[in-house]
Amino acid sequence: MSEIENRASTEEDILRTLKERAAGRLKIYIGSAAGVGKSYQMLLEAQRLRSEGVDVVLGYIETHGRAETMAQIGDLERIALRQVRYQDRVFEEMNLPAILARKPEVVIVDELAHTNIPGTEHPKRYQDVEDILKAGINVISAVNIQHIESLNPYVERLTGVKVRETIPDRVLAIASEIINIDLSVEDHRERLRRGKIYPTEKIESALRGFFTPENLAAMREMALREVASKVEYQTEEQRLLREAGPLRRPDRVVVCLGPDHDANLALLRRGARVAGRLNADWFAVTVVRPELAPSKALSPVRKEFLKLERLAEDLGAQFRVLEAHSVLDALVNFVEEHGITMAIFGKNRHVGWRLRIFKWLTLEFLSHTDGVDVQIVDTAERDAQARN
């Protein structure tokens, strides 16, 4: 890539950054599990903002029938929910068009990981929030730690609970502020016992299920780590901007997928974590011989690649299949063409000749690229740690 092309690319990135700064700001309250007080805190903030003269409305708030939360709504302006008919039933959903037409300064949007009923503008509520932000409206929202996509498999291994509604890590990355609503394990369980989280008939099963002391402690630690890493990144980003100025090269990450399907799943989630913390565009790339390309109707790997593509896109990546006879040449060319600043490789069960090829590939990649950081992730070890 020529110097002129590099400069043009940098200018485009600057313009994109300026445009993004003109968009609304996202603030997220994050918690370890239901009942820590996220919705309550959002309503408290909404009341405070209104008392200071800020035009704030409730786009969607979920009280779960909790009296303390409902009491905080008071006379806050609420955007009427829309009625959506689906399979002979009528559901209530957040009214995105009405919010955009009302154009307040701040809108409260609860349950960020919610899946919308078919018939609305987007499948997921976080996509509604992205539209609101693009319209220049600030959003205050909330989510529990188990709904973050890249953490989802660890949550399932720790708790035995499969969480089906998730948000990609890139949503956290665009947040200007993330606040952890912390509650001790015993206080959390006590709130549950007193009926402040679920109805009476669900309390005992919840105490024995997701709300065990071990599960809550693990979720609490996960939430604390997530928020701490976000604060650490923002502090480092501000330092780099002060030292390097606004022309600093934007981060772009590529995850280099291999033949091991399980390792690829772990790599994609690792990539999502890294790219999310860097607030970076990222790619998931795999190299195949032309005769085995998944684009071929009879390709033996077509179904597997479609699964990888869906997960990669759910995590916020751009998925690419590079048809080439040389893995090294394909990766080096991709890095140069897309301005990649970090490459992630996975080392998983490499023995004998496979290990020698892996070492050769990563060393040659380093020698053929400039200005690219390389991470080598032992996916087998990470999977073992997650299971323990």
C-alpha positions as YAML, in Angstrom:
chain: A
units: angstrom
residues:
- id: 1
  name: MET
  ca: [0.00, 0.00, 0.00]
- id: 2
  name: SER
  ca: [1.42, 3.40, -1.01]
- id: 3
  name: GLU
  ca: [1.98, 6.36, 1.28]
- id: 4
  name: ILE
  ca: [-0.89, 8.22, -0.45]
- id: 5
  name: GLU
  ca: [-3.23, 5.27, 0.09]
- id: 6
  name: ASN
  ca: [-2.15, 5.06, 3.73]
- id: 7
  name: ARG
  ca: [-2.84, 8.76, 4.19]
- id: 8
  name: ALA
  ca: [-6.26, 8.48, 2.53]
- id: 9
  name: SER
  ca: [-7.12, 5.55, 4.75]
- id: 10
  name: THR
  ca: [-6.07, 7.52, 7.83]
- id: 11
  name: GLU
  ca: [-8.17, 10.51, 6.78]
- id: 12
  name: GLU
  ca: [-11.20, 8.26, 6.28]
- id: 13
  name: ASP
  ca: [-10.69, 6.86, 9.77]
- id: 14
  name: ILE
  ca: [-10.51, 10.39, 11.21]
- id: 15
  name: LEU
  ca: [-13.71, 11.40, 9.46]
- id: 16
  name: ARG
  ca: [-15.42, 8.25, 10.70]
- id: 17
  name: THR
  ca: [-14.24, 8.95, 14.26]
- id: 18
  name: LEU
  ca: [-15.56, 12.51, 14.11]
- id: 19
  name: LYS
  ca: [-18.89, 11.26, 12.81]
- id: 20
  name: GLU
  ca: [-19.10, 8.70, 15.61]
- id: 21
  name: ARG
  ca: [-18.39, 11.39, 18.19]
- id: 22
  name: ALA
  ca: [-21.39, 13.35, 16.86]
- id: 23
  name: ALA
  ca: [-23.61, 10.35, 17.66]
- id: 24
  name: GLY
  ca: [-25.32, 9.80, 20.98]
- id: 25
  name: ARG
  ca: [-23.41, 8.47, 23.98]
- id: 26
  name: LEU
  ca: [-24.15, 5.08, 25.49]
- id: 27
  name: LYS
  ca: [-24.03, 4.40, 29.22]
- id: 28
  name: ILE
  ca: [-24.48, 0.83, 30.45]
- id: 29
  name: TYR
  ca: [-25.28, -0.42, 33.92]
- id: 30
  name: ILE
  ca: [-23.95, -3.96, 34.23]
- id: 31
  name: GLY
  ca: [-24.74, -6.50, 36.91]
- id: 32
  name: SER
  ca: [-23.82, -10.02, 37.97]
- id: 33
  name: ALA
  ca: [-27.42, -11.30, 37.79]
- id: 34
  name: ALA
  ca: [-31.04, -10.24, 37.94]
- id: 35
  name: GLY
  ca: [-32.03, -8.28, 41.02]
- id: 36
  name: VAL
  ca: [-28.85, -6.30, 41.75]
- id: 37
  name: GLY
  ca: [-30.67, -3.00, 41.11]
- id: 38
  name: LYS
  ca: [-29.80, -1.95, 37.54]
- id: 39
  name: SER
  ca: [-33.29, -0.77, 36.57]
- id: 40
  name: TYR
  ca: [-33.67, 0.99, 39.92]
- id: 41
  name: GLN
  ca: [-30.41, 2.88, 39.39]
- id: 42
  name: MET
  ca: [-31.38, 3.88, 35.85]
- id: 43
  name: LEU
  ca: [-34.64, 5.33, 37.13]
- id: 44
  name: LEU
  ca: [-32.83, 7.21, 39.89]
- id: 45
  name: GLU
  ca: [-30.55, 8.72, 37.28]
- id: 46
  name: ALA
  ca: [-33.49, 9.60, 35.05]
- id: 47
  name: GLN
  ca: [-35.14, 11.45, 37.94]
- id: 48
  name: ARG
  ca: [-31.91, 13.30, 38.69]
- id: 49
  name: LEU
  ca: [-31.40, 14.28, 35.06]
- id: 50
  name: ARG
  ca: [-34.95, 15.58, 34.79]
- id: 51
  name: SER
  ca: [-34.50, 17.66, 37.96]
- id: 52
  name: GLU
  ca: [-31.48, 19.23, 36.25]
- id: 53
  name: GLY
  ca: [-33.53, 20.21, 33.22]
- id: 54
  name: VAL
  ca: [-32.47, 17.37, 30.91]
- id: 55
  name: ASP
  ca: [-35.08, 16.09, 28.43]
- id: 56
  name: VAL
  ca: [-35.19, 12.42, 29.44]
- id: 57
  name: VAL
  ca: [-37.79, 9.77, 28.59]
- id: 58
  name: LEU
  ca: [-38.37, 6.10, 29.30]
- id: 59
  name: GLY
  ca: [-38.15, 4.12, 26.07]
- id: 60
  name: TYR
  ca: [-38.49, 0.79, 27.85]
- id: 61
  name: ILE
  ca: [-38.28, -0.13, 31.51]
- id: 62
  name: GLU
  ca: [-38.77, -3.61, 32.98]
- id: 63
  name: THR
  ca: [-39.87, -3.50, 36.62]
- id: 64
  name: HIS
  ca: [-40.66, -7.25, 36.94]
- id: 65
  name: GLY
  ca: [-43.43, -6.11, 39.29]
- id: 66
  name: ARG
  ca: [-40.91, -4.97, 41.92]
- id: 67
  name: ALA
  ca: [-42.58, -2.32, 44.07]
- id: 68
  name: GLU
  ca: [-39.37, -0.38, 44.80]
- id: 69
  name: THR
  ca: [-38.55, -0.11, 41.10]
- id: 70
  name: MET
  ca: [-42.10, 0.84, 40.09]
- id: 71
  name: ALA
  ca: [-42.14, 3.60, 42.71]
- id: 72
  name: GLN
  ca: [-39.14, 5.26, 41.07]
- id: 73
  name: ILE
  ca: [-40.96, 5.76, 37.76]
- id: 74
  name: GLY
  ca: [-43.12, 8.49, 39.24]
- id: 75
  name: ASP
  ca: [-44.20, 10.95, 36.57]
- id: 76
  name: LEU
  ca: [-41.29, 10.35, 34.19]
- id: 77
  name: GLU
  ca: [-42.39, 10.60, 30.57]
- id: 78
  name: ARG
  ca: [-42.85, 7.17, 29.00]
- id: 79
  name: ILE
  ca: [-42.86, 6.50, 25.27]
- id: 80
  name: ALA
  ca: [-45.91, 4.32, 24.60]
- id: 81
  name: LEU
  ca: [-44.98, 0.75, 23.69]
- id: 82
  name: ARG
  ca: [-46.00, -0.60, 20.31]
- id: 83
  name: GLN
  ca: [-48.35, -3.55, 19.86]
- id: 84
  name: VAL
  ca: [-46.95, -6.30, 17.66]
- id: 85
  name: ARG
  ca: [-49.08, -9.25, 16.54]
- id: 86
  name: TYR
  ca: [-47.21, -12.53, 16.12]
- id: 87
  name: GLN
  ca: [-48.68, -16.04, 15.83]
- id: 88
  name: ASP
  ca: [-52.17, -14.91, 16.92]
- id: 89
  name: ARG
  ca: [-50.84, -13.14, 19.99]
- id: 90
  name: VAL
  ca: [-50.19, -9.47, 20.69]
- id: 91
  name: PHE
  ca: [-46.88, -8.48, 22.28]
- id: 92
  name: GLU
  ca: [-45.59, -5.15, 23.55]
- id: 93
  name: GLU
  ca: [-42.23, -3.93, 22.28]
- id: 94
  name: MET
  ca: [-40.20, -0.75, 22.55]
- id: 95
  name: ASN
  ca: [-41.41, 1.82, 20.01]
- id: 96
  name: LEU
  ca: [-38.27, 2.72, 18.07]
- id: 97
  name: PRO
  ca: [-39.99, 5.01, 15.50]
- id: 98
  name: ALA
  ca: [-41.70, 6.95, 18.29]
- id: 99
  name: ILE
  ca: [-38.41, 7.47, 20.13]
- id: 100
  name: LEU
  ca: [-36.68, 8.70, 16.98]
- id: 101
  name: ALA
  ca: [-39.60, 11.06, 16.26]
- id: 102
  name: ARG
  ca: [-39.66, 12.39, 19.85]
- id: 103
  name: LYS
  ca: [-35.85, 12.87, 19.82]
- id: 104
  name: PRO
  ca: [-35.19, 13.45, 23.53]
- id: 105
  name: GLU
  ca: [-31.75, 14.22, 24.91]
- id: 106
  name: VAL
  ca: [-31.65, 10.94, 26.84]
- id: 107
  name: VAL
  ca: [-33.69, 7.75, 26.61]
- id: 108
  name: ILE
  ca: [-33.74, 4.90, 29.14]
- id: 109
  name: VAL
  ca: [-33.70, 1.48, 27.46]
- id: 110
  name: ASP
  ca: [-33.80, -1.54, 29.77]
- id: 111
  name: GLU
  ca: [-33.06, -5.20, 28.91]
- id: 112
  name: LEU
  ca: [-30.37, -4.52, 26.29]
- id: 113
  name: ALA
  ca: [-30.04, -8.21, 25.30]
- id: 114
  name: HIS
  ca: [-33.78, -8.60, 24.62]
- id: 115
  name: THR
  ca: [-34.88, -10.39, 21.43]
- id: 116
  name: ASN
  ca: [-37.58, -8.47, 19.59]
- id: 117
  name: ILE
  ca: [-40.75, -10.06, 18.29]
- id: 118
  name: PRO
  ca: [-40.63, -10.54, 14.48]
- id: 119
  name: GLY
  ca: [-42.23, -7.60, 12.73]
- id: 120
  name: THR
  ca: [-40.14, -4.84, 14.30]
- id: 121
  name: GLU
  ca: [-37.21, -3.04, 12.68]
- id: 122
  name: HIS
  ca: [-34.48, -5.28, 14.12]
- id: 123
  name: PRO
  ca: [-34.17, -8.77, 15.63]
- id: 124
  name: LYS
  ca: [-32.41, -7.46, 18.75]
- id: 125
  name: ARG
  ca: [-32.91, -4.48, 21.05]
- id: 126
  name: TYR
  ca: [-29.22, -3.55, 21.01]
- id: 127
  name: GLN
  ca: [-29.69, -2.90, 17.27]
- id: 128
  name: ASP
  ca: [-32.55, -0.52, 18.12]
- id: 129
  name: VAL
  ca: [-30.15, 1.23, 20.49]
- id: 130
  name: GLU
  ca: [-27.58, 1.58, 17.73]
- id: 131
  name: ASP
  ca: [-30.19, 3.36, 15.60]
- id: 132
  name: ILE
  ca: [-31.03, 5.67, 18.50]
- id: 133
  name: LEU
  ca: [-27.37, 6.52, 19.01]
- id: 134
  name: LYS
  ca: [-26.92, 7.24, 15.30]
- id: 135
  name: ALA
  ca: [-29.78, 9.74, 15.59]
- id: 136
  name: GLY
  ca: [-27.73, 11.68, 18.17]
- id: 137
  name: ILE
  ca: [-29.80, 10.57, 21.18]
- id: 138
  name: ASN
  ca: [-28.00, 9.51, 24.36]
- id: 139
  name: VAL
  ca: [-28.96, 6.10, 25.77]
- id: 140
  name: ILE
  ca: [-28.78, 4.68, 29.28]
- id: 141
  name: SER
  ca: [-29.21, 0.90, 29.29]
- id: 142
  name: ALA
  ca: [-28.57, -2.21, 31.38]
- id: 143
  name: VAL
  ca: [-27.45, -5.80, 30.94]
- id: 144
  name: ASN
  ca: [-26.28, -8.72, 33.05]
- id: 145
  name: ILE
  ca: [-22.77, -10.11, 32.60]
- id: 146
  name: GLN
  ca: [-24.01, -13.51, 31.38]
- id: 147
  name: HIS
  ca: [-25.55, -11.87, 28.30]
- id: 148
  name: ILE
  ca: [-22.17, -10.82, 26.84]
- id: 149
  name: GLU
  ca: [-21.58, -13.13, 23.88]
- id: 150
  name: SER
  ca: [-17.89, -13.92, 24.37]
- id: 151
  name: LEU
  ca: [-18.48, -14.81, 28.03]
- id: 152
  name: ASN
  ca: [-21.50, -16.98, 27.25]
- id: 153
  name: PRO
  ca: [-19.69, -20.37, 27.10]
- id: 154
  name: TYR
  ca: [-17.87, -19.71, 30.38]
- id: 155
  name: VAL
  ca: [-21.14, -18.83, 32.08]
- id: 156
  name: GLU
  ca: [-22.68, -22.06, 30.82]
- id: 157
  name: ARG
  ca: [-19.74, -24.15, 32.08]
- id: 158
  name: LEU
  ca: [-19.73, -22.44, 35.47]
- id: 159
  name: THR
  ca: [-23.47, -22.47, 36.11]
- id: 160
  name: GLY
  ca: [-24.89, -25.14, 33.83]
- id: 161
  name: VAL
  ca: [-27.32, -22.53, 32.49]
- id: 162
  name: LYS
  ca: [-27.50, -21.79, 28.76]
- id: 163
  name: VAL
  ca: [-28.19, -18.07, 28.27]
- id: 164
  name: ARG
  ca: [-29.75, -17.64, 24.84]
- id: 165
  name: GLU
  ca: [-30.07, -13.86, 24.63]
- id: 166
  name: THR
  ca: [-26.70, -12.16, 24.15]
- id: 167
  name: ILE
  ca: [-25.13, -8.95, 22.92]
- id: 168
  name: PRO
  ca: [-21.87, -8.77, 20.94]
- id: 169
  name: ASP
  ca: [-18.85, -7.36, 22.75]
- id: 170
  name: ARG
  ca: [-18.73, -4.44, 20.32]
- id: 171
  name: VAL
  ca: [-21.78, -2.98, 22.08]
- id: 172
  name: LEU
  ca: [-19.75, -2.64, 25.27]
- id: 173
  name: ALA
  ca: [-16.89, -1.23, 23.23]
- id: 174
  name: ILE
  ca: [-18.95, 1.73, 21.99]
- id: 175
  name: ALA
  ca: [-20.17, 2.60, 25.49]
- id: 176
  name: SER
  ca: [-18.68, 5.81, 26.83]
- id: 177
  name: GLU
  ca: [-19.36, 4.65, 30.39]
- id: 178
  name: ILE
  ca: [-19.97, 1.27, 32.05]
- id: 179
  name: ILE
  ca: [-21.01, 1.13, 35.69]
- id: 180
  name: ASN
  ca: [-21.03, -2.07, 37.72]
- id: 181
  name: ILE
  ca: [-23.95, -2.41, 40.12]
- id: 182
  name: ASP
  ca: [-22.31, -4.55, 42.78]
- id: 183
  name: LEU
  ca: [-24.08, -6.53, 45.47]
- id: 184
  name: SER
  ca: [-22.56, -9.05, 47.85]
- id: 185
  name: VAL
  ca: [-23.53, -12.69, 47.39]
- id: 186
  name: GLU
  ca: [-25.37, -12.94, 50.69]
- id: 187
  name: ASP
  ca: [-27.23, -9.65, 50.19]
- id: 188
  name: HIS
  ca: [-28.21, -10.83, 46.72]
- id: 189
  name: ARG
  ca: [-29.61, -14.10, 48.05]
- id: 190
  name: GLU
  ca: [-31.36, -12.29, 50.86]
- id: 191
  name: ARG
  ca: [-33.12, -10.01, 48.36]
- id: 192
  name: LEU
  ca: [-34.26, -13.17, 46.58]
- id: 193
  name: ARG
  ca: [-35.53, -14.76, 49.81]
- id: 194
  name: ARG
  ca: [-37.54, -11.61, 50.63]
- id: 195
  name: GLY
  ca: [-39.34, -11.74, 47.29]
- id: 196
  name: LYS
  ca: [-37.64, -8.66, 45.83]
- id: 197
  name: ILE
  ca: [-36.46, -10.44, 42.66]
- id: 198
  name: TYR
  ca: [-38.88, -13.25, 41.78]
- id: 199
  name: PRO
  ca: [-42.40, -14.24, 42.89]
- id: 200
  name: THR
  ca: [-42.68, -16.47, 45.96]
- id: 201
  name: GLU
  ca: [-43.26, -19.68, 43.98]
- id: 202
  name: LYS
  ca: [-39.92, -19.26, 42.15]
- id: 203
  name: ILE
  ca: [-37.68, -18.39, 45.09]
- id: 204
  name: GLU
  ca: [-36.61, -21.86, 46.26]
- id: 205
  name: SER
  ca: [-35.84, -23.16, 42.79]
- id: 206
  name: ALA
  ca: [-33.82, -19.99, 42.04]
- id: 207
  name: LEU
  ca: [-31.82, -20.36, 45.27]
- id: 208
  name: ARG
  ca: [-30.94, -23.95, 44.30]
- id: 209
  name: GLY
  ca: [-30.35, -23.08, 40.62]
- id: 210
  name: PHE
  ca: [-28.64, -20.03, 39.20]
- id: 211
  name: PHE
  ca: [-28.53, -18.13, 42.52]
- id: 212
  name: THR
  ca: [-26.25, -20.51, 44.43]
- id: 213
  name: PRO
  ca: [-23.42, -18.82, 46.36]
- id: 214
  name: GLU
  ca: [-20.85, -20.32, 43.98]
- id: 215
  name: ASN
  ca: [-22.62, -19.09, 40.84]
- id: 216
  name: LEU
  ca: [-23.24, -15.61, 42.18]
- id: 217
  name: ALA
  ca: [-19.62, -15.28, 43.33]
- id: 218
  name: ALA
  ca: [-18.37, -16.30, 39.88]
- id: 219
  name: MET
  ca: [-20.74, -13.90, 38.10]
- id: 220
  name: ARG
  ca: [-19.85, -11.09, 40.47]
- id: 221
  name: GLU
  ca: [-16.12, -11.57, 39.83]
- id: 222
  name: MET
  ca: [-16.74, -11.69, 36.07]
- id: 223
  name: ALA
  ca: [-18.68, -8.41, 36.17]
- id: 224
  name: LEU
  ca: [-16.01, -6.69, 38.26]
- id: 225
  name: ARG
  ca: [-13.27, -7.84, 35.86]
- id: 226
  name: GLU
  ca: [-15.22, -6.69, 32.80]
- id: 227
  name: VAL
  ca: [-15.79, -3.19, 34.10]
- id: 228
  name: ALA
  ca: [-12.21, -2.93, 35.38]
- id: 229
  name: SER
  ca: [-10.83, -3.88, 31.96]
- id: 230
  name: LYS
  ca: [-13.05, -1.27, 30.29]
- id: 231
  name: VAL
  ca: [-11.82, 1.46, 32.64]
- id: 232
  name: GLU
  ca: [-8.22, 0.34, 32.12]
- id: 233
  name: TYR
  ca: [-8.60, 0.53, 28.35]
- id: 234
  name: GLN
  ca: [-10.23, 3.99, 28.43]
- id: 235
  name: THR
  ca: [-7.41, 5.29, 30.61]
- id: 236
  name: GLU
  ca: [-4.77, 3.87, 28.24]
- id: 237
  name: GLU
  ca: [-6.65, 5.20, 25.20]
- id: 238
  name: GLN
  ca: [-6.69, 8.71, 26.64]
- id: 239
  name: ARG
  ca: [-2.95, 8.50, 27.34]
- id: 240
  name: LEU
  ca: [-2.19, 7.38, 23.78]
- id: 241
  name: LEU
  ca: [-4.34, 10.12, 22.31]
- id: 242
  name: ARG
  ca: [-2.52, 12.73, 24.39]
- id: 243
  name: GLU
  ca: [0.87, 11.39, 23.29]
- id: 244
  name: ALA
  ca: [0.14, 10.52, 19.65]
- id: 245
  name: GLY
  ca: [-2.63, 12.96, 18.76]
- id: 246
  name: PRO
  ca: [-5.74, 12.22, 16.67]
- id: 247
  name: LEU
  ca: [-3.75, 10.72, 13.75]
- id: 248
  name: ARG
  ca: [-2.89, 7.57, 15.70]
- id: 249
  name: ARG
  ca: [-3.39, 4.51, 13.52]
- id: 250
  name: PRO
  ca: [-6.71, 2.85, 14.37]
- id: 251
  name: ASP
  ca: [-6.60, -0.70, 15.71]
- id: 252
  name: ARG
  ca: [-7.76, -3.52, 13.46]
- id: 253
  name: VAL
  ca: [-7.69, -7.14, 14.58]
- id: 254
  name: VAL
  ca: [-7.65, -10.37, 12.58]
- id: 255
  name: VAL
  ca: [-8.30, -13.81, 14.05]
- id: 256
  name: CYS
  ca: [-6.59, -16.50, 11.98]
- id: 257
  name: LEU
  ca: [-8.79, -19.58, 12.05]
- id: 258
  name: GLY
  ca: [-7.48, -23.09, 11.49]
- id: 259
  name: PRO
  ca: [-8.78, -26.63, 10.86]
- id: 260
  name: ASP
  ca: [-9.82, -27.35, 14.47]
- id: 261
  name: HIS
  ca: [-13.49, -26.40, 14.88]
- id: 262
  name: ASP
  ca: [-13.48, -26.26, 18.71]
- id: 263
  name: ALA
  ca: [-10.31, -24.17, 18.69]
- id: 264
  name: ASN
  ca: [-11.91, -21.79, 16.20]
- id: 265
  name: LEU
  ca: [-14.87, -21.21, 18.51]
- id: 266
  name: ALA
  ca: [-12.53, -20.32, 21.36]
- id: 267
  name: LEU
  ca: [-10.47, -18.10, 19.05]
- id: 268
  name: LEU
  ca: [-13.53, -16.17, 17.88]
- id: 269
  name: ARG
  ca: [-14.55, -15.41, 21.43]
- id: 270
  name: ARG
  ca: [-10.99, -14.39, 22.26]
- id: 271
  name: GLY
  ca: [-11.01, -12.09, 19.24]
- id: 272
  name: ALA
  ca: [-14.26, -10.54, 20.34]
- id: 273
  name: ARG
  ca: [-12.80, -9.83, 23.78]
- id: 274
  name: VAL
  ca: [-9.65, -8.24, 22.37]
- id: 275
  name: ALA
  ca: [-11.43, -6.20, 19.70]
- id: 276
  name: GLY
  ca: [-14.06, -5.10, 22.19]
- id: 277
  name: ARG
  ca: [-11.47, -3.76, 24.60]
- id: 278
  name: LEU
  ca: [-9.66, -1.97, 21.77]
- id: 279
  name: ASN
  ca: [-12.92, -0.72, 20.24]
- id: 280
  name: ALA
  ca: [-11.47, -2.06, 16.99]
- id: 281
  name: ASP
  ca: [-12.83, -3.38, 13.73]
- id: 282
  name: TRP
  ca: [-12.01, -7.06, 13.48]
- id: 283
  name: PHE
  ca: [-12.00, -9.91, 11.01]
- id: 284
  name: ALA
  ca: [-12.20, -13.67, 11.25]
- id: 285
  name: VAL
  ca: [-10.18, -15.19, 8.42]
- id: 286
  name: THR
  ca: [-9.61, -18.73, 7.25]
- id: 287
  name: VAL
  ca: [-7.53, -19.90, 4.31]
- id: 288
  name: VAL
  ca: [-8.59, -22.89, 2.18]
- id: 289
  name: ARG
  ca: [-7.43, -24.40, -1.08]
- id: 290
  name: PRO
  ca: [-9.63, -23.24, -3.97]
- id: 291
  name: GLU
  ca: [-10.97, -26.74, -4.64]
- id: 292
  name: LEU
  ca: [-12.23, -26.97, -1.02]
- id: 293
  name: ALA
  ca: [-13.75, -23.51, -0.80]
- id: 294
  name: PRO
  ca: [-17.13, -23.45, 1.00]
- id: 295
  name: SER
  ca: [-18.53, -21.46, -1.94]
- id: 296
  name: LYS
  ca: [-18.49, -24.71, -3.90]
- id: 297
  name: ALA
  ca: [-21.89, -26.39, -3.77]
- id: 298
  name: LEU
  ca: [-20.39, -29.79, -2.87]
- id: 299
  name: SER
  ca: [-17.78, -28.49, -0.44]
- id: 300
  name: PRO
  ca: [-17.33, -30.92, 2.49]
- id: 301
  name: VAL
  ca: [-16.78, -28.01, 4.90]
- id: 302
  name: ARG
  ca: [-19.69, -25.83, 3.78]
- id: 303
  name: LYS
  ca: [-21.90, -26.41, 6.83]
- id: 304
  name: GLU
  ca: [-19.02, -25.96, 9.28]
- id: 305
  name: PHE
  ca: [-18.02, -22.67, 7.67]
- id: 306
  name: LEU
  ca: [-21.59, -21.39, 7.76]
- id: 307
  name: LYS
  ca: [-21.66, -22.02, 11.53]
- id: 308
  name: LEU
  ca: [-18.36, -20.17, 11.96]
- id: 309
  name: GLU
  ca: [-19.62, -17.28, 9.85]
- id: 310
  name: ARG
  ca: [-22.80, -16.93, 11.93]
- id: 311
  name: LEU
  ca: [-20.88, -16.94, 15.22]
- id: 312
  name: ALA
  ca: [-18.25, -14.51, 13.89]
- id: 313
  name: GLU
  ca: [-20.90, -12.06, 12.74]
- id: 314
  name: ASP
  ca: [-22.84, -12.42, 16.02]
- id: 315
  name: LEU
  ca: [-19.63, -11.47, 17.80]
- id: 316
  name: GLY
  ca: [-19.18, -8.43, 15.56]
- id: 317
  name: ALA
  ca: [-16.53, -9.74, 13.16]
- id: 318
  name: GLN
  ca: [-16.35, -9.62, 9.39]
- id: 319
  name: PHE
  ca: [-15.90, -13.19, 8.20]
- id: 320
  name: ARG
  ca: [-13.59, -13.89, 5.24]
- id: 321
  name: VAL
  ca: [-12.65, -17.09, 3.42]
- id: 322
  name: LEU
  ca: [-9.39, -16.67, 1.50]
- id: 323
  name: GLU
  ca: [-8.91, -19.11, -1.36]
- id: 324
  name: ALA
  ca: [-5.19, -19.71, -1.79]
- id: 325
  name: HIS
  ca: [-2.56, -22.43, -1.95]
- id: 326
  name: SER
  ca: [-0.27, -20.53, 0.45]
- id: 327
  name: VAL
  ca: [-1.67, -19.77, 3.90]
- id: 328
  name: LEU
  ca: [1.24, -17.44, 4.66]
- id: 329
  name: ASP
  ca: [0.89, -15.38, 1.48]
- id: 330
  name: ALA
  ca: [-2.87, -15.08, 1.90]
- id: 331
  name: LEU
  ca: [-2.60, -13.85, 5.51]
- id: 332
  name: VAL
  ca: [0.24, -11.42, 4.79]
- id: 333
  name: ASN
  ca: [-1.66, -9.92, 1.84]
- id: 334
  name: PHE
  ca: [-4.82, -9.61, 3.91]
- id: 335
  name: VAL
  ca: [-2.97, -7.83, 6.72]
- id: 336
  name: GLU
  ca: [-1.44, -5.33, 4.30]
- id: 337
  name: GLU
  ca: [-4.68, -4.66, 2.41]
- id: 338
  name: HIS
  ca: [-6.79, -4.11, 5.54]
- id: 339
  name: GLY
  ca: [-4.34, -2.24, 7.76]
- id: 340
  name: ILE
  ca: [-4.32, -4.91, 10.46]
- id: 341
  name: THR
  ca: [-2.56, -3.98, 13.71]
- id: 342
  name: MET
  ca: [-3.02, -7.25, 15.64]
- id: 343
  name: ALA
  ca: [-3.21, -10.90, 14.56]
- id: 344
  name: ILE
  ca: [-4.41, -13.72, 16.80]
- id: 345
  name: PHE
  ca: [-3.39, -17.34, 16.18]
- id: 346
  name: GLY
  ca: [-4.60, -20.40, 18.05]
- id: 347
  name: LYS
  ca: [-2.31, -23.17, 19.30]
- id: 348
  name: ASN
  ca: [-4.39, -26.22, 20.13]
- id: 349
  name: ARG
  ca: [-3.24, -29.85, 20.26]
- id: 350
  name: HIS
  ca: [-0.38, -29.18, 17.85]
- id: 351
  name: VAL
  ca: [2.06, -32.10, 17.97]
- id: 352
  name: GLY
  ca: [4.69, -33.52, 15.63]
- id: 353
  name: TRP
  ca: [4.65, -32.10, 12.13]
- id: 354
  name: ARG
  ca: [1.57, -29.94, 12.87]
- id: 355
  name: LEU
  ca: [3.49, -28.19, 15.64]
- id: 356
  name: ARG
  ca: [6.47, -27.61, 13.32]
- id: 357
  name: ILE
  ca: [4.20, -26.12, 10.65]
- id: 358
  name: PHE
  ca: [2.49, -23.90, 13.22]
- id: 359
  name: LYS
  ca: [5.82, -22.58, 14.51]
- id: 360
  name: TRP
  ca: [7.04, -21.97, 10.96]
- id: 361
  name: LEU
  ca: [3.84, -20.14, 9.98]
- id: 362
  name: THR
  ca: [3.82, -17.77, 12.95]
- id: 363
  name: LEU
  ca: [7.55, -17.00, 12.68]
- id: 364
  name: GLU
  ca: [7.30, -16.38, 8.93]
- id: 365
  name: PHE
  ca: [4.22, -14.23, 9.48]
- id: 366
  name: LEU
  ca: [6.17, -12.06, 11.93]
- id: 367
  name: SER
  ca: [9.08, -11.69, 9.53]
- id: 368
  name: HIS
  ca: [6.82, -10.73, 6.61]
- id: 369
  name: THR
  ca: [4.71, -8.09, 8.41]
- id: 370
  name: ASP
  ca: [5.53, -4.73, 9.99]
- id: 371
  name: GLY
  ca: [3.70, -2.98, 12.81]
- id: 372
  name: VAL
  ca: [1.53, -6.00, 13.59]
- id: 373
  name: ASP
  ca: [1.28, -7.38, 17.13]
- id: 374
  name: VAL
  ca: [0.81, -11.15, 17.33]
- id: 375
  name: GLN
  ca: [-1.03, -13.06, 20.06]
- id: 376
  name: ILE
  ca: [-0.78, -16.83, 20.26]
- id: 377
  name: VAL
  ca: [-3.63, -18.31, 22.28]
- id: 378
  name: ASP
  ca: [-3.43, -21.83, 23.67]
- id: 379
  name: THR
  ca: [-7.10, -22.62, 23.14]
- id: 380
  name: ALA
  ca: [-6.86, -26.09, 24.67]
- id: 381
  name: GLU
  ca: [-5.52, -24.60, 27.93]
- id: 382
  name: ARG
  ca: [-8.18, -21.85, 27.96]
- id: 383
  name: ASP
  ca: [-10.94, -24.42, 27.47]
- id: 384
  name: ALA
  ca: [-9.58, -26.52, 30.33]
- id: 385
  name: GLN
  ca: [-9.47, -23.50, 32.64]
- id: 386
  name: ALA
  ca: [-13.04, -22.59, 31.76]
- id: 387
  name: ARG
  ca: [-14.25, -26.09, 32.60]
- id: 388
  name: ASN
  ca: [-12.58, -26.09, 36.05]
...
